[in-house]
């Protein structure tokens, strides 16, 4: 069975995003930085806008870590 390139990118993106979110950061700044970096990586892999990826990633990671503080230690 042949894996399509688009599917391989999606799987790689999911693994990278999971790894990035697993290390949330201790402070608000660290959380934004880690999320932004993950967003940039995701945008680069999928061919999206890296600026938008950084903003969405930072916001999502901060929101998650602030909502679930026990998961981000």
mmCIF file of the N, C-alpha and C atoms, coordinates in Angstrom:
data_MODEL
# 
_entry.id   MODEL 
# 
loop_
_atom_site.group_PDB 
_atom_site.id 
_atom_site.type_symbol 
_atom_site.label_atom_id 
_atom_site.label_alt_id 
_atom_site.label_comp_id 
_atom_site.label_asym_id 
_atom_site.label_entity_id 
_atom_site.label_seq_id 
_atom_site.pdbx_PDB_ins_code 
_atom_site.Cartn_x 
_atom_site.Cartn_y 
_atom_site.Cartn_z 
_atom_site.occupancy 
_atom_site.B_iso_or_equiv 
_atom_site.pdbx_formal_charge 
_atom_site.auth_seq_id 
_atom_site.auth_comp_id 
_atom_site.auth_asym_id 
_atom_site.auth_atom_id 
_atom_site.pdbx_PDB_model_num 
ATOM 1   N N  . UNK A 1 1  ? 0.844  -1.178 0.000  1.00 0.00 ? 1  UNK A N  1 
ATOM 2   C CA . UNK A 1 1  ? 0.000  0.000  0.000  1.00 0.00 ? 1  UNK A CA 1 
ATOM 3   C C  . UNK A 1 1  ? 0.886  1.237  0.000  1.00 0.00 ? 1  UNK A C  1 
ATOM 4   N N  . UNK A 1 2  ? 0.652  2.101  -0.909 1.00 0.00 ? 2  UNK A N  1 
ATOM 5   C CA . UNK A 1 2  ? 1.473  3.295  -1.069 1.00 0.00 ? 2  UNK A CA 1 
ATOM 6   C C  . UNK A 1 2  ? 0.894  4.442  -0.244 1.00 0.00 ? 2  UNK A C  1 
ATOM 7   N N  . UNK A 1 3  ? 1.748  5.077  0.556  1.00 0.00 ? 3  UNK A N  1 
ATOM 8   C CA . UNK A 1 3  ? 1.308  6.220  1.358  1.00 0.00 ? 3  UNK A CA 1 
ATOM 9   C C  . UNK A 1 3  ? 1.493  7.482  0.529  1.00 0.00 ? 3  UNK A C  1 
ATOM 10  N N  . UNK A 1 4  ? 0.458  8.289  0.455  1.00 0.00 ? 4  UNK A N  1 
ATOM 11  C CA . UNK A 1 4  ? 0.535  9.527  -0.296 1.00 0.00 ? 4  UNK A CA 1 
ATOM 12  C C  . UNK A 1 4  ? 1.351  10.554 0.472  1.00 0.00 ? 4  UNK A C  1 
ATOM 13  N N  . UNK A 1 5  ? 1.993  11.464 -0.249 1.00 0.00 ? 5  UNK A N  1 
ATOM 14  C CA . UNK A 1 5  ? 2.827  12.483 0.360  1.00 0.00 ? 5  UNK A CA 1 
ATOM 15  C C  . UNK A 1 5  ? 2.025  13.374 1.295  1.00 0.00 ? 5  UNK A C  1 
ATOM 16  N N  . UNK A 1 6  ? 0.818  13.743 0.923  1.00 0.00 ? 6  UNK A N  1 
ATOM 17  C CA . UNK A 1 6  ? -0.026 14.584 1.771  1.00 0.00 ? 6  UNK A CA 1 
ATOM 18  C C  . UNK A 1 6  ? -0.349 13.905 3.094  1.00 0.00 ? 6  UNK A C  1 
ATOM 19  N N  . UNK A 1 7  ? -0.606 12.638 3.051  1.00 0.00 ? 7  UNK A N  1 
ATOM 20  C CA . UNK A 1 7  ? -0.900 11.881 4.278  1.00 0.00 ? 7  UNK A CA 1 
ATOM 21  C C  . UNK A 1 7  ? 0.333  11.793 5.172  1.00 0.00 ? 7  UNK A C  1 
ATOM 22  N N  . UNK A 1 8  ? 1.489  11.597 4.586  1.00 0.00 ? 8  UNK A N  1 
ATOM 23  C CA . UNK A 1 8  ? 2.731  11.540 5.364  1.00 0.00 ? 8  UNK A CA 1 
ATOM 24  C C  . UNK A 1 8  ? 2.993  12.870 6.052  1.00 0.00 ? 8  UNK A C  1 
ATOM 25  N N  . UNK A 1 9  ? 2.731  13.987 5.358  1.00 0.00 ? 9  UNK A N  1 
ATOM 26  C CA . UNK A 1 9  ? 2.894  15.312 5.969  1.00 0.00 ? 9  UNK A CA 1 
ATOM 27  C C  . UNK A 1 9  ? 1.935  15.486 7.134  1.00 0.00 ? 9  UNK A C  1 
ATOM 28  N N  . UNK A 1 10 ? 0.720  15.007 6.994  1.00 0.00 ? 10 UNK A N  1 
ATOM 29  C CA . UNK A 1 10 ? -0.270 15.127 8.068  1.00 0.00 ? 10 UNK A CA 1 
ATOM 30  C C  . UNK A 1 10 ? 0.161  14.349 9.296  1.00 0.00 ? 10 UNK A C  1 
ATOM 31  N N  . UNK A 1 11 ? 0.659  13.154 9.097  1.00 0.00 ? 11 UNK A N  1 
ATOM 32  C CA . UNK A 1 11 ? 1.124  12.338 10.222 1.00 0.00 ? 11 UNK A CA 1 
ATOM 33  C C  . UNK A 1 11 ? 2.325  13.002 10.888 1.00 0.00 ? 11 UNK A C  1 
ATOM 34  N N  . UNK A 1 12 ? 3.268  13.489 10.091 1.00 0.00 ? 12 UNK A N  1 
ATOM 35  C CA . UNK A 1 12 ? 4.436  14.178 10.636 1.00 0.00 ? 12 UNK A CA 1 
ATOM 36  C C  . UNK A 1 12 ? 4.017  15.413 11.419 1.00 0.00 ? 12 UNK A C  1 
ATOM 37  N N  . UNK A 1 13 ? 3.077  16.148 10.902 1.00 0.00 ? 13 UNK A N  1 
ATOM 38  C CA . UNK A 1 13 ? 2.568  17.333 11.585 1.00 0.00 ? 13 UNK A CA 1 
ATOM 39  C C  . UNK A 1 13 ? 1.933  16.977 12.921 1.00 0.00 ? 13 UNK A C  1 
ATOM 40  N N  . UNK A 1 14 ? 1.154  15.933 12.959 1.00 0.00 ? 14 UNK A N  1 
ATOM 41  C CA . UNK A 1 14 ? 0.499  15.521 14.203 1.00 0.00 ? 14 UNK A CA 1 
ATOM 42  C C  . UNK A 1 14 ? 1.528  15.114 15.252 1.00 0.00 ? 14 UNK A C  1 
ATOM 43  N N  . UNK A 1 15 ? 2.555  14.405 14.845 1.00 0.00 ? 15 UNK A N  1 
ATOM 44  C CA . UNK A 1 15 ? 3.612  14.003 15.781 1.00 0.00 ? 15 UNK A CA 1 
ATOM 45  C C  . UNK A 1 15 ? 4.365  15.223 16.289 1.00 0.00 ? 15 UNK A C  1 
ATOM 46  N N  . UNK A 1 16 ? 4.704  16.147 15.411 1.00 0.00 ? 16 UNK A N  1 
ATOM 47  C CA . UNK A 1 16 ? 5.434  17.354 15.807 1.00 0.00 ? 16 UNK A CA 1 
ATOM 48  C C  . UNK A 1 16 ? 4.596  18.221 16.742 1.00 0.00 ? 16 UNK A C  1 
ATOM 49  N N  . UNK A 1 17 ? 3.317  18.359 16.440 1.00 0.00 ? 17 UNK A N  1 
ATOM 50  C CA . UNK A 1 17 ? 2.448  19.164 17.291 1.00 0.00 ? 17 UNK A CA 1 
ATOM 51  C C  . UNK A 1 17 ? 2.290  18.540 18.667 1.00 0.00 ? 17 UNK A C  1 
ATOM 52  N N  . UNK A 1 18 ? 2.166  17.231 18.710 1.00 0.00 ? 18 UNK A N  1 
ATOM 53  C CA . UNK A 1 18 ? 2.044  16.550 20.006 1.00 0.00 ? 18 UNK A CA 1 
ATOM 54  C C  . UNK A 1 18 ? 3.310  16.723 20.837 1.00 0.00 ? 18 UNK A C  1 
ATOM 55  N N  . UNK A 1 19 ? 4.456  16.618 20.206 1.00 0.00 ? 19 UNK A N  1 
ATOM 56  C CA . UNK A 1 19 ? 5.722  16.794 20.921 1.00 0.00 ? 19 UNK A CA 1 
ATOM 57  C C  . UNK A 1 19 ? 5.856  18.223 21.418 1.00 0.00 ? 19 UNK A C  1 
ATOM 58  N N  . UNK A 1 20 ? 5.452  19.172 20.608 1.00 0.00 ? 20 UNK A N  1 
ATOM 59  C CA . UNK A 1 20 ? 5.539  20.576 21.017 1.00 0.00 ? 20 UNK A CA 1 
ATOM 60  C C  . UNK A 1 20 ? 4.625  20.896 22.172 1.00 0.00 ? 20 UNK A C  1 
ATOM 61  N N  . UNK A 1 21 ? 3.438  20.365 22.155 1.00 0.00 ? 21 UNK A N  1 
ATOM 62  C CA . UNK A 1 21 ? 2.498  20.648 23.231 1.00 0.00 ? 21 UNK A CA 1 
ATOM 63  C C  . UNK A 1 21 ? 2.811  19.882 24.504 1.00 0.00 ? 21 UNK A C  1 
ATOM 64  N N  . UNK A 1 22 ? 3.596  18.832 24.387 1.00 0.00 ? 22 UNK A N  1 
ATOM 65  C CA . UNK A 1 22 ? 3.968  18.073 25.579 1.00 0.00 ? 22 UNK A CA 1 
ATOM 66  C C  . UNK A 1 22 ? 4.913  18.877 26.469 1.00 0.00 ? 22 UNK A C  1 
ATOM 67  N N  . UNK A 1 23 ? 5.604  19.836 25.892 1.00 0.00 ? 23 UNK A N  1 
ATOM 68  C CA . UNK A 1 23 ? 6.527  20.689 26.640 1.00 0.00 ? 23 UNK A CA 1 
ATOM 69  C C  . UNK A 1 23 ? 5.975  22.105 26.644 1.00 0.00 ? 23 UNK A C  1 
ATOM 70  N N  . UNK A 1 24 ? 4.948  22.337 27.438 1.00 0.00 ? 24 UNK A N  1 
ATOM 71  C CA . UNK A 1 24 ? 4.220  23.603 27.398 1.00 0.00 ? 24 UNK A CA 1 
ATOM 72  C C  . UNK A 1 24 ? 5.033  24.807 27.841 1.00 0.00 ? 24 UNK A C  1 
ATOM 73  N N  . UNK A 1 25 ? 5.862  24.653 28.852 1.00 0.00 ? 25 UNK A N  1 
ATOM 74  C CA . UNK A 1 25 ? 6.576  25.787 29.419 1.00 0.00 ? 25 UNK A CA 1 
ATOM 75  C C  . UNK A 1 25 ? 6.006  26.149 30.773 1.00 0.00 ? 25 UNK A C  1 
ATOM 76  N N  . UNK A 1 26 ? 6.827  26.717 31.619 1.00 0.00 ? 26 UNK A N  1 
ATOM 77  C CA . UNK A 1 26 ? 6.417  27.042 32.984 1.00 0.00 ? 26 UNK A CA 1 
ATOM 78  C C  . UNK A 1 26 ? 5.769  28.417 33.093 1.00 0.00 ? 26 UNK A C  1 
ATOM 79  N N  . UNK A 1 27 ? 6.219  29.376 32.291 1.00 0.00 ? 27 UNK A N  1 
ATOM 80  C CA . UNK A 1 27 ? 5.687  30.735 32.368 1.00 0.00 ? 27 UNK A CA 1 
ATOM 81  C C  . UNK A 1 27 ? 4.830  31.020 31.135 1.00 0.00 ? 27 UNK A C  1 
ATOM 82  N N  . UNK A 1 28 ? 4.091  32.101 31.198 1.00 0.00 ? 28 UNK A N  1 
ATOM 83  C CA . UNK A 1 28 ? 3.252  32.501 30.077 1.00 0.00 ? 28 UNK A CA 1 
ATOM 84  C C  . UNK A 1 28 ? 4.101  32.739 28.824 1.00 0.00 ? 28 UNK A C  1 
ATOM 85  N N  . UNK A 1 29 ? 5.260  33.373 28.995 1.00 0.00 ? 29 UNK A N  1 
ATOM 86  C CA . UNK A 1 29 ? 6.147  33.620 27.862 1.00 0.00 ? 29 UNK A CA 1 
ATOM 87  C C  . UNK A 1 29 ? 6.675  32.342 27.241 1.00 0.00 ? 29 UNK A C  1 
ATOM 88  N N  . UNK A 1 30 ? 7.068  31.395 28.090 1.00 0.00 ? 30 UNK A N  1 
ATOM 89  C CA . UNK A 1 30 ? 7.549  30.108 27.577 1.00 0.00 ? 30 UNK A CA 1 
ATOM 90  C C  . UNK A 1 30 ? 6.444  29.372 26.837 1.00 0.00 ? 30 UNK A C  1 
ATOM 91  N N  . UNK A 1 31 ? 5.237  29.433 27.372 1.00 0.00 ? 31 UNK A N  1 
ATOM 92  C CA . UNK A 1 31 ? 4.103  28.769 26.730 1.00 0.00 ? 31 UNK A CA 1 
ATOM 93  C C  . UNK A 1 31 ? 3.844  29.363 25.349 1.00 0.00 ? 31 UNK A C  1 
ATOM 94  N N  . UNK A 1 32 ? 3.904  30.684 25.244 1.00 0.00 ? 32 UNK A N  1 
ATOM 95  C CA . UNK A 1 32 ? 3.699  31.342 23.952 1.00 0.00 ? 32 UNK A CA 1 
ATOM 96  C C  . UNK A 1 32 ? 4.827  30.998 22.987 1.00 0.00 ? 32 UNK A C  1 
ATOM 97  N N  . UNK A 1 33 ? 6.056  30.965 23.485 1.00 0.00 ? 33 UNK A N  1 
ATOM 98  C CA . UNK A 1 33 ? 7.208  30.660 22.641 1.00 0.00 ? 33 UNK A CA 1 
ATOM 99  C C  . UNK A 1 33 ? 7.153  29.231 22.099 1.00 0.00 ? 33 UNK A C  1 
ATOM 100 N N  . UNK A 1 34 ? 6.856  28.270 22.969 1.00 0.00 ? 34 UNK A N  1 
ATOM 101 C CA . UNK A 1 34 ? 6.779  26.867 22.536 1.00 0.00 ? 34 UNK A CA 1 
ATOM 102 C C  . UNK A 1 34 ? 5.625  26.681 21.548 1.00 0.00 ? 34 UNK A C  1 
ATOM 103 N N  . UNK A 1 35 ? 4.481  27.260 21.847 1.00 0.00 ? 35 UNK A N  1 
ATOM 104 C CA . UNK A 1 35 ? 3.344  27.150 20.932 1.00 0.00 ? 35 UNK A CA 1 
ATOM 105 C C  . UNK A 1 35 ? 3.608  27.815 19.599 1.00 0.00 ? 35 UNK A C  1 
ATOM 106 N N  . UNK A 1 36 ? 4.252  28.977 19.640 1.00 0.00 ? 36 UNK A N  1 
ATOM 107 C CA . UNK A 1 36 ? 4.592  29.675 18.402 1.00 0.00 ? 36 UNK A CA 1 
ATOM 108 C C  . UNK A 1 36 ? 5.554  28.876 17.543 1.00 0.00 ? 36 UNK A C  1 
ATOM 109 N N  . UNK A 1 37 ? 6.556  28.290 18.176 1.00 0.00 ? 37 UNK A N  1 
ATOM 110 C CA . UNK A 1 37 ? 7.522  27.467 17.438 1.00 0.00 ? 37 UNK A CA 1 
ATOM 111 C C  . UNK A 1 37 ? 6.842  26.250 16.814 1.00 0.00 ? 37 UNK A C  1 
ATOM 112 N N  . UNK A 1 38 ? 5.935  25.639 17.563 1.00 0.00 ? 38 UNK A N  1 
ATOM 113 C CA . UNK A 1 38 ? 5.193  24.493 17.025 1.00 0.00 ? 38 UNK A CA 1 
ATOM 114 C C  . UNK A 1 38 ? 4.326  24.924 15.849 1.00 0.00 ? 38 UNK A C  1 
ATOM 115 N N  . UNK A 1 39 ? 3.702  26.083 15.980 1.00 0.00 ? 39 UNK A N  1 
ATOM 116 C CA . UNK A 1 39 ? 2.874  26.613 14.893 1.00 0.00 ? 39 UNK A CA 1 
ATOM 117 C C  . UNK A 1 39 ? 3.671  26.921 13.642 1.00 0.00 ? 39 UNK A C  1 
ATOM 118 N N  . UNK A 1 40 ? 4.874  27.470 13.823 1.00 0.00 ? 40 UNK A N  1 
ATOM 119 C CA . UNK A 1 40 ? 5.750  27.750 12.684 1.00 0.00 ? 40 UNK A CA 1 
ATOM 120 C C  . UNK A 1 40 ? 6.124  26.444 11.983 1.00 0.00 ? 40 UNK A C  1 
ATOM 121 N N  . UNK A 1 41 ? 6.476  25.432 12.770 1.00 0.00 ? 41 UNK A N  1 
ATOM 122 C CA . UNK A 1 41 ? 6.825  24.135 12.192 1.00 0.00 ? 41 UNK A CA 1 
ATOM 123 C C  . UNK A 1 41 ? 5.669  23.524 11.430 1.00 0.00 ? 41 UNK A C  1 
ATOM 124 N N  . UNK A 1 42 ? 4.482  23.611 12.005 1.00 0.00 ? 42 UNK A N  1 
ATOM 125 C CA . UNK A 1 42 ? 3.303  23.053 11.343 1.00 0.00 ? 42 UNK A CA 1 
ATOM 126 C C  . UNK A 1 42 ? 3.016  23.786 10.034 1.00 0.00 ? 42 UNK A C  1 
ATOM 127 N N  . UNK A 1 43 ? 3.141  25.105 10.051 1.00 0.00 ? 43 UNK A N  1 
ATOM 128 C CA . UNK A 1 43 ? 2.889  25.887 8.834  1.00 0.00 ? 43 UNK A CA 1 
ATOM 129 C C  . UNK A 1 43 ? 3.936  25.578 7.763  1.00 0.00 ? 43 UNK A C  1 
ATOM 130 N N  . UNK A 1 44 ? 5.178  25.416 8.176  1.00 0.00 ? 44 UNK A N  1 
ATOM 131 C CA . UNK A 1 44 ? 6.236  25.114 7.210  1.00 0.00 ? 44 UNK A CA 1 
ATOM 132 C C  . UNK A 1 44 ? 6.017  23.751 6.556  1.00 0.00 ? 44 UNK A C  1 
ATOM 133 N N  . UNK A 1 45 ? 5.614  22.769 7.347  1.00 0.00 ? 45 UNK A N  1 
ATOM 134 C CA . UNK A 1 45 ? 5.387  21.424 6.811  1.00 0.00 ? 45 UNK A CA 1 
ATOM 135 C C  . UNK A 1 45 ? 4.200  21.400 5.859  1.00 0.00 ? 45 UNK A C  1 
ATOM 136 N N  . UNK A 1 46 ? 3.156  22.149 6.180  1.00 0.00 ? 46 UNK A N  1 
ATOM 137 C CA . UNK A 1 46 ? 1.945  22.111 5.359  1.00 0.00 ? 46 UNK A CA 1 
ATOM 138 C C  . UNK A 1 46 ? 1.919  23.162 4.258  1.00 0.00 ? 46 UNK A C  1 
ATOM 139 N N  . UNK A 1 47 ? 2.944  24.024 4.208  1.00 0.00 ? 47 UNK A N  1 
ATOM 140 C CA . UNK A 1 47 ? 2.979  25.052 3.175  1.00 0.00 ? 47 UNK A CA 1 
ATOM 141 C C  . UNK A 1 47 ? 2.128  26.259 3.502  1.00 0.00 ? 47 UNK A C  1 
ATOM 142 N N  . UNK A 1 48 ? 1.793  26.437 4.778  1.00 0.00 ? 48 UNK A N  1 
ATOM 143 C CA . UNK A 1 48 ? 0.974  27.563 5.193  1.00 0.00 ? 48 UNK A CA 1 
ATOM 144 C C  . UNK A 1 48 ? 1.804  28.790 5.519  1.00 0.00 ? 48 UNK A C  1 
ATOM 145 N N  . UNK A 1 49 ? 1.136  29.826 5.971  1.00 0.00 ? 49 UNK A N  1 
ATOM 146 C CA . UNK A 1 49 ? 1.784  31.077 6.354  1.00 0.00 ? 49 UNK A CA 1 
ATOM 147 C C  . UNK A 1 49 ? 2.409  30.908 7.735  1.00 0.00 ? 49 UNK A C  1 
ATOM 148 N N  . UNK A 1 50 ? 3.723  31.091 7.844  1.00 0.00 ? 50 UNK A N  1 
ATOM 149 C CA . UNK A 1 50 ? 4.400  30.862 9.120  1.00 0.00 ? 50 UNK A CA 1 
ATOM 150 C C  . UNK A 1 50 ? 4.018  31.897 10.173 1.00 0.00 ? 50 UNK A C  1 
ATOM 151 N N  . UNK A 1 51 ? 3.712  33.114 9.766  1.00 0.00 ? 51 UNK A N  1 
ATOM 152 C CA . UNK A 1 51 ? 3.273  34.133 10.723 1.00 0.00 ? 51 UNK A CA 1 
ATOM 153 C C  . UNK A 1 51 ? 1.947  33.756 11.366 1.00 0.00 ? 51 UNK A C  1 
ATOM 154 N N  . UNK A 1 52 ? 1.027  33.318 10.548 1.00 0.00 ? 52 UNK A N  1 
ATOM 155 C CA . UNK A 1 52 ? -0.261 32.865 11.063 1.00 0.00 ? 52 UNK A CA 1 
ATOM 156 C C  . UNK A 1 52 ? -0.087 31.628 11.933 1.00 0.00 ? 52 UNK A C  1 
ATOM 157 N N  . UNK A 1 53 ? 0.774  30.723 11.500 1.00 0.00 ? 53 UNK A N  1 
ATOM 158 C CA . UNK A 1 53 ? 1.050  29.517 12.286 1.00 0.00 ? 53 UNK A CA 1 
ATOM 159 C C  . UNK A 1 53 ? 1.599  29.856 13.652 1.00 0.00 ? 53 UNK A C  1 
ATOM 160 N N  . UNK A 1 54 ? 2.501  30.843 13.714 1.00 0.00 ? 54 UNK A N  1 
ATOM 161 C CA . UNK A 1 54 ? 3.082  31.259 14.990 1.00 0.00 ? 54 UNK A CA 1 
ATOM 162 C C  . UNK A 1 54 ? 2.020  31.842 15.914 1.00 0.00 ? 54 UNK A C  1 
ATOM 163 N N  . UNK A 1 55 ? 1.166  32.694 15.374 1.00 0.00 ? 55 UNK A N  1 
ATOM 164 C CA . UNK A 1 55 ? 0.117  33.306 16.199 1.00 0.00 ? 55 UNK A CA 1 
ATOM 165 C C  . UNK A 1 55 ? -0.893 32.279 16.699 1.00 0.00 ? 55 UNK A C  1 
ATOM 166 N N  . UNK A 1 56 ? -1.336 31.420 15.810 1.00 0.00 ? 56 UNK A N  1 
ATOM 167 C CA . UNK A 1 56 ? -2.315 30.396 16.195 1.00 0.00 ? 56 UNK A CA 1 
ATOM 168 C C  . UNK A 1 56 ? -1.693 29.415 17.186 1.00 0.00 ? 56 UNK A C  1 
ATOM 169 N N  . UNK A 1 57 ? -0.472 28.986 16.938 1.00 0.00 ? 57 UNK A N  1 
ATOM 170 C CA . UNK A 1 57 ? 0.201  28.048 17.834 1.00 0.00 ? 57 UNK A CA 1 
ATOM 171 C C  . UNK A 1 57 ? 0.423  28.635 19.217 1.00 0.00 ? 57 UNK A C  1 
ATOM 172 N N  . UNK A 1 58 ? 0.880  29.883 19.266 1.00 0.00 ? 58 UNK A N  1 
ATOM 173 C CA . UNK A 1 58 ? 1.113  30.537 20.562 1.00 0.00 ? 58 UNK A CA 1 
ATOM 174 C C  . UNK A 1 58 ? -0.190 30.682 21.334 1.00 0.00 ? 58 UNK A C  1 
ATOM 175 N N  . UNK A 1 59 ? -1.217 31.160 20.662 1.00 0.00 ? 59 UNK A N  1 
ATOM 176 C CA . UNK A 1 59 ? -2.509 31.335 21.330 1.00 0.00 ? 59 UNK A CA 1 
ATOM 177 C C  . UNK A 1 59 ? -3.099 30.022 21.809 1.00 0.00 ? 59 UNK A C  1 
ATOM 178 N N  . UNK A 1 60 ? -3.009 29.008 20.982 1.00 0.00 ? 60 UNK A N  1 
ATOM 179 C CA . UNK A 1 60 ? -3.567 27.703 21.357 1.00 0.00 ? 60 UNK A CA 1 
ATOM 180 C C  . UNK A 1 60 ? -2.822 27.095 22.537 1.00 0.00 ? 60 UNK A C  1 
ATOM 181 N N  . UNK A 1 61 ? -1.500 27.196 22.537 1.00 0.00 ? 61 UNK A N  1 
ATOM 182 C CA . UNK A 1 61 ? -0.718 26.600 23.618 1.00 0.00 ? 61 UNK A CA 1 
ATOM 183 C C  . UNK A 1 61 ? -0.946 27.347 24.927 1.00 0.00 ? 61 UNK A C  1 
ATOM 184 N N  . UNK A 1 62 ? -0.979 28.672 24.877 1.00 0.00 ? 62 UNK A N  1 
ATOM 185 C CA . UNK A 1 62 ? -1.239 29.447 26.094 1.00 0.00 ? 62 UNK A CA 1 
ATOM 186 C C  . UNK A 1 62 ? -2.626 29.122 26.633 1.00 0.00 ? 62 UNK A C  1 
ATOM 187 N N  . UNK A 1 63 ? -3.611 29.079 25.747 1.00 0.00 ? 63 UNK A N  1 
ATOM 188 C CA . UNK A 1 63 ? -4.978 28.769 26.185 1.00 0.00 ? 63 UNK A CA 1 
ATOM 189 C C  . UNK A 1 63 ? -5.043 27.385 26.819 1.00 0.00 ? 63 UNK A C  1 
ATOM 190 N N  . UNK A 1 64 ? -4.400 26.408 26.202 1.00 0.00 ? 64 UNK A N  1 
ATOM 191 C CA . UNK A 1 64 ? -4.422 25.048 26.748 1.00 0.00 ? 64 UNK A CA 1 
ATOM 192 C C  . UNK A 1 64 ? -3.721 24.995 28.102 1.00 0.00 ? 64 UNK A C  1 
ATOM 193 N N  . UNK A 1 65 ? -2.530 25.574 28.183 1.00 0.00 ? 65 UNK A N  1 
ATOM 194 C CA . UNK A 1 65 ? -1.755 25.506 29.423 1.00 0.00 ? 65 UNK A CA 1 
ATOM 195 C C  . UNK A 1 65 ? -2.414 26.277 30.561 1.00 0.00 ? 65 UNK A C  1 
ATOM 196 N N  . UNK A 1 66 ? -3.064 27.374 30.248 1.00 0.00 ? 66 UNK A N  1 
ATOM 197 C CA . UNK A 1 66 ? -3.744 28.142 31.282 1.00 0.00 ? 66 UNK A CA 1 
ATOM 198 C C  . UNK A 1 66 ? -5.020 27.438 31.752 1.00 0.00 ? 66 UNK A C  1 
ATOM 199 N N  . UNK A 1 67 ? -5.668 26.705 30.869 1.00 0.00 ? 67 UNK A N  1 
ATOM 200 C CA . UNK A 1 67 ? -6.874 25.967 31.211 1.00 0.00 ? 67 UNK A CA 1 
ATOM 201 C C  . UNK A 1 67 ? -6.556 24.672 31.952 1.00 0.00 ? 67 UNK A C  1 
ATOM 202 N N  . UNK A 1 68 ? -5.421 24.052 31.607 1.00 0.00 ? 68 UNK A N  1 
ATOM 203 C CA . UNK A 1 68 ? -5.014 22.770 32.188 1.00 0.00 ? 68 UNK A CA 1 
ATOM 204 C C  . UNK A 1 68 ? -3.611 22.877 32.792 1.00 0.00 ? 68 UNK A C  1 
ATOM 205 N N  . UNK A 1 69 ? -3.451 23.620 33.877 1.00 0.00 ? 69 UNK A N  1 
ATOM 206 C CA . UNK A 1 69 ? -2.104 23.866 34.401 1.00 0.00 ? 69 UNK A CA 1 
ATOM 207 C C  . UNK A 1 69 ? -1.369 22.588 34.841 1.00 0.00 ? 69 UNK A C  1 
ATOM 208 N N  . UNK A 1 70 ? -2.056 21.572 35.268 1.00 0.00 ? 70 UNK A N  1 
ATOM 209 C CA . UNK A 1 70 ? -1.401 20.331 35.685 1.00 0.00 ? 70 UNK A CA 1 
ATOM 210 C C  . UNK A 1 70 ? -0.783 19.572 34.529 1.00 0.00 ? 70 UNK A C  1 
ATOM 211 N N  . UNK A 1 71 ? -1.255 19.795 33.317 1.00 0.00 ? 71 UNK A N  1 
ATOM 212 C CA . UNK A 1 71 ? -0.747 19.093 32.143 1.00 0.00 ? 71 UNK A CA 1 
ATOM 213 C C  . UNK A 1 71 ? 0.525  19.727 31.590 1.00 0.00 ? 71 UNK A C  1 
ATOM 214 N N  . UNK A 1 72 ? 0.874  20.878 32.079 1.00 0.00 ? 72 UNK A N  1 
ATOM 215 C CA . UNK A 1 72 ? 1.993  21.643 31.485 1.00 0.00 ? 72 UNK A CA 1 
ATOM 216 C C  . UNK A 1 72 ? 3.170  21.791 32.430 1.00 0.00 ? 72 UNK A C  1 
ATOM 217 N N  . UNK A 1 73 ? 3.357  20.883 33.328 1.00 0.00 ? 73 UNK A N  1 
ATOM 218 C CA . UNK A 1 73 ? 4.500  20.987 34.245 1.00 0.00 ? 73 UNK A CA 1 
ATOM 219 C C  . UNK A 1 73 ? 5.660  20.188 33.758 1.00 0.00 ? 73 UNK A C  1 
# 
